[in-house]
Amino acid sequence: MTSGIQFDPEAIRRLADILRETDLTEIELSEKDARIRVARVVTVAPAAPAYYPAPQVPAPAPVPVAPVAAAAAAADSLDPKHPGLVTSPMVGVAYLAPEPGAAPFVSLGSKVAVGQTLLLIEAMKTFNQIKATRAGTVTRILVEAGTPVEYGEPLVLVE
């Protein structure tokens, strides 16, 4: 049984070529009682999630054992109720500068204002600013750059 509609295979190939060249998924032509539709299946990859690069942070520096031990001993001798003691509000990694090679936020003897950033703590790929809770002078920095910190761990003393 024939449909009575004659199709030119070369015309169909040309329509398929047009689909590929133009990235269309289908094309349809009709003339009088004849109609031809050429379609192609396109697989679409799932959309990639938006990516927001994390701020550049310093690479963990080699940590000498003696200063860390000295800082731990100094932290142990502090009064946990000292009004100028800034403690870690979370578990993470402490960074003293905003990016590698940059000057630290504060150093010993720095004068700070309430709300001034003292350091960063990276937790779950988010960099959290740790700010001064009072104005004064930084008398102790109790963490090294790139070291892990625990919740409640003393970080900086402002007097």
N, C-alpha and C positions, 0 to 999 in steps of 0.2 A: 504494500500500500504506500502510495506517495502522497505527500501533503499538497503538492501542487506549487509549493514555494521553492524556488531555486535559490541556493545560497552559494556564493563564490568563496571557496576556502581561502583564496589569497586575500580577499577583502576582510575575512575574519582574522587572519594573521596580522594584517595591517592595523586593525582595531586593537588587537592584543598588544602590538608594539606601542600604539599610542597610550594604552593604559600604563605600560611600564615606564615610558618616557615622561609621562606627566604625573606619575604617582596617583592616578585615579584608581578607584577600586571597581568601577563598572562604567560601561557606556552602552547606550541603547539607541538604535536607529529604527525609524518606522517610515514606511512609504506605502501608501494605499493600504492593502490588506496584509502586507508583509512587515514583519517586525523581527529585529535581531538584537539580542542583548548579550554582551560579553562582560563577564565579571571575573575578578581574581580574588583569592583569599589573601588577606594581609594579616600577618601576626604582629600584634602590637606588644612591645615589651612594657611591663608595668612601669609606671612613672617612678623615677628615682626620687627618694625623699630629699627634701631641701637640705642642703649642706651649708652649715655656717661654720667657717673655720674657727677654731679655738684661738684665743689670744696667744701670741708667742710667749713662752715662758722659758726661763733659764733651764738648761739641762742640769740635772743633779751634779753638783760639784763633788769631787772626792772629799770625804769628811774625815778630818783627822780625829783620832780617837781621844786624845787628851782634851781638846776644847769641848767635845761633846760630853765627856765625863765631867769636866769642870762646869759646864752649863747645867747638867743634871744635878750636880751637887749644889749649885747655886739655886736652882729651882726648888730643891728639897728644903733649903734653909729659908725660903720665903714664907711669909704668913699668907695662907690662902685667902684671907679676908682683907688683905691690903687693898685699899680703894683704887690704887693705880695699876693693879695687876690685871693685865689683859690675858684672858685664857681662851683656848680654842673652843668655838661653839660646835665643832664637828670633827669627825675623823677625816683626815686627808693628808695632803703633802703641802708643806709650807714653802713659800717662795718669798724672798725679801725684796725682789725687784720686779718691775712690770714685764720685762722681757730680757732675754740673754744679752749680756754686755751693757745693760742699762744701769744707771746708778740705783742703789737701793732706795726704797721709800723713805726709810729713816736709818740713822746710825747712832751710835752712842753719843750722847750730848745734844742730839737734835731737839729743838723746841717744837712741840706739836700742839695743835689746836683740837678741840673736841670735834670728832667726826673725820679727822684726817686719816687717810689710809696708812696703816703701819706695815702691812704685808698681805699676801694672798694665800688662801688655802684652796687647793684644787681638790674637789670632791665630786666624783661621778662626772668627770670631764667638764666641770663648771668651775670657774675661778671666782671665789668669793672674797670680797674685800673685807679685811679685818680692820676696824677703825678704832681710833683712840676714844675712850669713854670719858676722858678728862684732859684738860690742857696741862702742860708741864714739860719736863725734860725727860728724854729717854735715858734711863740709867742702866738698864740691862736689856739685852736681847738674848733670850733663852733658847732659841732654836737656830739651827743652821739651815741655809738654803737647800732645798731638795730633800729635807728629812720628813719622814712620816710623823704626824702628830695625832694625838688621841683627844677625845672629847674632854674638856676641862683642863687640859695640859697648859701650864703657864707658858706664854709666848714672849711677852714684852712687859717691862715694868716702867711706868711713867710716874715720876714724882714731881 
